[in-house]
Amino acid sequence: MANKKKTSRGKEQDNQWEERVVQVRRVTKVVKGGKKLSFRAILVIGDERGQVGVGIGKASDVIGAVKKAVSDAKKNIITIPLTQFNSIPHQVSGISGAAEVIMRPSAEGSGVIAGGSVRTVLELAGVKNILAKQLGSSNSLNNARAALNALSNLKTFHTVAIERNISTDILYT
Protein backbone atom coordinates (compact mmCIF):
# COMPACT_ATOMS: atom_id res chain seq x y z
CA MET A 1 0.00 0.00 0.00
CA ALA A 2 1.27 3.39 -0.91
CA ASN A 3 1.13 6.10 1.71
CA LYS A 4 -0.48 9.23 0.37
CA LYS A 5 0.27 12.53 1.99
CA LYS A 6 -2.75 14.63 2.65
CA THR A 7 -2.31 18.22 1.64
CA SER A 8 -4.24 20.84 3.51
CA ARG A 9 -3.75 23.76 1.16
CA GLY A 10 -7.45 24.56 1.08
CA LYS A 11 -7.79 24.31 4.85
CA GLU A 12 -4.84 26.62 5.46
CA GLN A 13 -6.52 29.22 3.29
CA ASP A 14 -9.74 28.91 5.31
CA ASN A 15 -7.97 29.11 8.69
CA GLN A 16 -6.39 32.51 8.04
CA TRP A 17 -9.80 34.22 7.88
CA GLU A 18 -11.61 35.35 10.97
CA GLU A 19 -15.38 35.63 10.65
CA ARG A 20 -17.78 37.77 12.66
CA VAL A 21 -21.53 37.82 12.26
CA VAL A 22 -22.75 41.42 12.40
CA GLN A 23 -26.47 40.74 12.21
CA VAL A 24 -28.94 37.88 11.79
CA ARG A 25 -32.46 38.93 10.96
CA ARG A 26 -35.68 37.02 10.33
CA VAL A 27 -37.27 38.25 7.12
CA THR A 28 -40.56 37.30 5.50
CA LYS A 29 -41.80 37.10 1.95
CA VAL A 30 -45.52 37.20 1.27
CA VAL A 31 -46.55 34.44 -1.13
CA LYS A 32 -49.86 33.00 -2.26
CA GLY A 33 -50.15 30.59 0.69
CA GLY A 34 -49.12 33.13 3.36
CA LYS A 35 -45.79 34.32 4.68
CA LYS A 36 -42.53 32.50 3.97
CA LEU A 37 -39.90 32.94 6.71
CA SER A 38 -36.17 33.08 6.00
CA PHE A 39 -33.04 34.44 7.65
CA ARG A 40 -30.62 37.12 6.47
CA ALA A 41 -27.07 37.11 7.84
CA ILE A 42 -24.55 39.95 7.49
CA LEU A 43 -20.98 38.77 8.03
CA VAL A 44 -17.54 40.39 7.97
CA ILE A 45 -14.45 38.35 7.14
CA GLY A 46 -10.83 39.47 7.52
CA ASP A 47 -7.27 38.34 8.17
CA GLU A 48 -6.26 41.29 10.43
CA ARG A 49 -3.38 42.05 8.04
CA GLY A 50 -5.08 44.39 5.58
CA GLN A 51 -7.68 42.19 3.89
CA VAL A 52 -11.39 42.44 4.66
CA GLY A 53 -14.74 41.63 3.03
CA VAL A 54 -18.46 42.00 3.79
CA GLY A 55 -21.01 39.39 2.75
CA ILE A 56 -24.74 38.79 2.98
CA GLY A 57 -26.61 35.49 2.82
CA LYS A 58 -30.26 34.44 2.91
CA ALA A 59 -31.56 30.95 3.68
CA SER A 60 -34.38 29.17 5.44
CA ASP A 61 -32.11 28.45 8.42
CA VAL A 62 -29.48 30.54 10.21
CA ILE A 63 -26.56 28.17 9.55
CA GLY A 64 -27.25 28.14 5.80
CA ALA A 65 -27.50 31.94 5.75
CA VAL A 66 -24.14 32.27 7.53
CA LYS A 67 -22.48 29.84 5.10
CA LYS A 68 -23.79 31.81 2.13
CA ALA A 69 -22.61 35.05 3.74
CA VAL A 70 -19.09 33.62 4.17
CA SER A 71 -18.85 32.66 0.50
CA ASP A 72 -20.23 36.09 -0.52
CA ALA A 73 -17.72 37.87 1.74
CA LYS A 74 -14.82 35.93 0.19
CA LYS A 75 -15.90 37.21 -3.24
CA ASN A 76 -15.86 40.84 -2.03
CA ILE A 77 -12.44 40.97 -0.33
CA ILE A 78 -10.39 44.17 -0.63
CA THR A 79 -6.79 44.85 0.40
CA ILE A 80 -6.05 48.06 2.26
CA PRO A 81 -2.74 49.82 2.90
CA LEU A 82 -1.79 50.12 6.59
CA THR A 83 0.81 52.45 8.10
CA GLN A 84 3.54 51.29 10.48
CA PHE A 85 1.27 52.25 13.42
CA ASN A 86 -1.56 50.06 12.04
CA SER A 87 -3.61 53.07 10.99
CA ILE A 88 -4.77 54.41 7.64
CA PRO A 89 -2.57 56.74 5.52
CA HIS A 90 -5.05 59.65 5.26
CA GLN A 91 -8.58 60.82 6.01
CA VAL A 92 -11.23 59.18 3.83
CA SER A 93 -15.00 58.86 3.57
CA GLY A 94 -17.24 56.24 2.01
CA ILE A 95 -20.90 56.08 0.99
CA SER A 96 -23.37 53.24 0.55
CA GLY A 97 -27.02 54.15 0.15
CA ALA A 98 -27.92 56.76 2.77
CA ALA A 99 -25.03 55.74 5.03
CA GLU A 100 -21.80 57.71 5.09
CA VAL A 101 -18.69 56.83 7.08
CA ILE A 102 -15.83 59.25 7.79
CA MET A 103 -12.46 57.81 8.88
CA ARG A 104 -9.41 59.61 10.20
CA PRO A 105 -5.99 58.24 11.12
CA SER A 106 -5.33 58.39 14.83
CA ALA A 107 -2.32 58.49 17.15
CA GLU A 108 -0.65 55.29 18.27
CA GLY A 109 -2.35 53.77 21.31
CA SER A 110 -5.73 55.44 20.75
CA GLY A 111 -7.42 52.23 19.57
CA VAL A 112 -10.41 51.75 17.28
CA ILE A 113 -12.90 54.53 17.98
CA ALA A 114 -15.91 53.43 15.94
CA GLY A 115 -19.29 51.87 16.49
CA GLY A 116 -21.45 49.08 15.15
CA SER A 117 -20.54 47.24 11.99
CA VAL A 118 -17.85 49.81 11.08
CA ARG A 119 -15.89 48.77 14.19
CA THR A 120 -16.11 45.10 13.15
CA VAL A 121 -14.88 45.89 9.63
CA LEU A 122 -11.92 47.92 10.94
CA GLU A 123 -10.90 45.35 13.56
CA LEU A 124 -10.94 42.47 11.07
CA ALA A 125 -9.00 44.61 8.56
CA GLY A 126 -6.19 44.91 11.11
CA VAL A 127 -6.55 48.63 11.81
CA LYS A 128 -5.54 49.36 15.41
CA ASN A 129 -5.60 53.19 15.62
CA ILE A 130 -8.44 55.01 13.89
CA LEU A 131 -11.33 57.38 14.48
CA ALA A 132 -14.53 56.70 12.51
CA LYS A 133 -17.97 58.27 12.49
CA GLN A 134 -21.20 56.97 10.94
CA LEU A 135 -23.47 59.58 9.41
CA GLY A 136 -26.95 59.41 7.92
CA SER A 137 -28.11 55.87 8.55
CA SER A 138 -28.07 53.24 11.28
CA ASN A 139 -28.48 50.36 8.82
CA SER A 140 -25.78 47.77 9.63
CA LEU A 141 -25.37 46.50 6.08
CA ASN A 142 -25.08 49.97 4.50
CA ASN A 143 -22.65 51.13 7.21
CA ALA A 144 -20.44 48.05 6.69
CA ARG A 145 -20.47 48.59 2.92
CA ALA A 146 -19.74 52.32 3.38
CA ALA A 147 -16.73 51.39 5.55
CA LEU A 148 -15.54 49.00 2.84
CA ASN A 149 -16.03 51.73 0.23
CA ALA A 150 -13.97 54.17 2.31
CA LEU A 151 -11.17 51.65 2.84
CA SER A 152 -11.05 50.85 -0.88
CA ASN A 153 -10.46 54.56 -1.62
CA LEU A 154 -7.21 54.65 0.41
CA LYS A 155 -3.97 55.39 -1.44
CA THR A 156 -0.33 55.37 -0.38
CA PHE A 157 2.36 57.88 -1.37
CA HIS A 158 3.88 55.28 -3.65
CA THR A 159 0.65 54.63 -5.62
CA VAL A 160 -0.04 58.38 -5.96
CA ALA A 161 3.49 58.93 -7.28
CA ILE A 162 3.02 56.16 -9.86
CA GLU A 163 -0.36 57.59 -10.96
CA ARG A 164 1.14 61.07 -11.42
CA ASN A 165 4.33 59.76 -13.08
CA ILE A 166 6.62 61.46 -10.58
CA SER A 167 9.16 60.24 -8.04
CA THR A 168 8.25 59.89 -4.38
CA ASP A 169 10.94 62.43 -3.41
CA ILE A 170 8.87 65.24 -4.99
CA LEU A 171 5.81 64.29 -2.89
CA TYR A 172 7.76 64.60 0.36
CA THR A 173 9.20 68.05 -0.39
FENQUI-V191964 format. One record per residue. OMEGA is omega in radians with two decimals (999 if undefined). NEAR is the number of other C-alpha atoms within 12 Angstrom. D_LAST is the distance of its C-alpha to the last C-alpha in whole Angstrom. Layout:
# FENQUI-V191964
OMEGA;NEAR;D_LAST / OMEGA;NEAR;D_LAST
This chain:
# FENQUI-V191964
-3.14;3;69 / 3.08;4;65 / 3.11;5;63 / 3.08;6;60 / 3.09;7;56 / 3.10;8;55 / -3.11;9;51 / -3.14;10;49 / -3.13;11;46 / -3.12;10;47 / 3.09;11;47 / 3.11;10;44 / -3.12;14;42 / -3.06;17;44 / -3.12;14;44 / -3.09;18;40 / 3.01;27;40 / -3.09;28;40 / 3.03;31;42 / 3.10;32;43 / 3.14;34;45 / -3.06;33;44 / 2.96;28;47 / -3.07;26;50 / 3.06;25;52 / -3.13;21;56 / -3.13;20;56 / 3.07;16;59 / -3.13;15;60 / 3.12;11;63 / -3.07;9;65 / -3.08;7;69 / -3.11;7;70 / -3.12;9;68 / 3.09;12;65 / -3.11;15;63 / 2.99;18;61 / -3.10;22;58 / 3.07;27;55 / 3.14;30;51 / 3.02;36;48 / -3.02;40;45 / 3.07;41;43 / -3.13;50;39 / -3.13;45;39 / 3.13;38;36 / -3.14;29;35 / 3.07;27;33 / 3.07;26;30 / 3.10;31;28 / -3.10;33;31 / 3.11;43;33 / 3.12;44;36 / -3.13;47;38 / 3.13;38;42 / -3.14;38;45 / 3.09;34;49 / 3.09;31;52 / -3.12;24;55 / 3.04;22;59 / -3.04;20;58 / -3.09;25;55 / 3.10;19;54 / 3.12;20;54 / 3.14;29;52 / 3.11;33;50 / 3.11;29;50 / 3.12;26;49 / 3.11;34;46 / -3.13;34;45 / 3.09;27;45 / 3.13;23;43 / 3.13;34;40 / 3.09;27;40 / -3.04;18;40 / -3.10;24;37 / 3.04;29;35 / 3.08;30;31 / -3.11;25;28 / 3.08;34;25 / 3.09;29;22 / 3.08;29;22 / -3.13;25;20 / 3.10;16;21 / -3.11;20;22 / 3.06;28;24 / 3.10;36;23 / -3.06;38;21 / -3.08;29;17 / 3.10;23;17 / -3.09;23;20 / 3.06;27;23 / -3.13;30;26 / -3.09;32;29 / 2.97;28;32 / -3.08;25;36 / 3.12;21;39 / -3.10;19;39 / 3.04;29;37 / 3.13;31;33 / 3.08;41;31 / -3.14;31;28 / 3.09;38;26 / 3.03;29;23 / -3.07;32;21 / -3.10;25;23 / -3.14;21;23 / 3.13;18;25 / -3.11;16;28 / 3.10;18;29 / 3.12;22;30 / 3.11;32;31 / -3.12;27;32 / -3.11;30;33 / 3.01;26;37 / -3.07;28;39 / 3.11;36;38 / 3.11;46;35 / 3.13;33;35 / 3.13;39;37 / -3.09;51;34 / -3.14;50;31 / -3.13;36;33 / 3.05;38;35 / 3.14;41;31 / 3.12;34;30 / -3.08;44;28 / -3.08;33;29 / -3.09;30;26 / 3.03;38;26 / -3.11;31;27 / 3.14;40;29 / 3.06;31;32 / 3.11;33;34 / 2.97;25;35 / -3.02;19;38 / 3.07;22;40 / 3.13;22;42 / -3.07;24;43 / -3.11;37;42 / 3.14;36;41 / 3.10;31;39 / 3.10;41;37 / 3.12;47;36 / 3.08;41;36 / 3.09;39;33 / 3.11;48;31 / 3.10;46;31 / 3.12;33;30 / -3.13;35;27 / 3.13;44;26 / 3.11;28;27 / -3.13;26;24 / 3.09;31;21 / 3.06;23;18 / 3.09;22;16 / -3.09;23;12 / -3.13;20;14 / 3.10;18;17 / 3.12;20;14 / 3.12;17;13 / 3.13;16;16 / -3.10;13;18 / -3.11;13;15 / 3.08;12;16 / 3.13;15;12 / -3.11;16;11 / 3.14;17;9 / -3.14;12;7 / -3.14;14;5 / -3.09;16;6 / -3.11;11;4 / 999;6;0
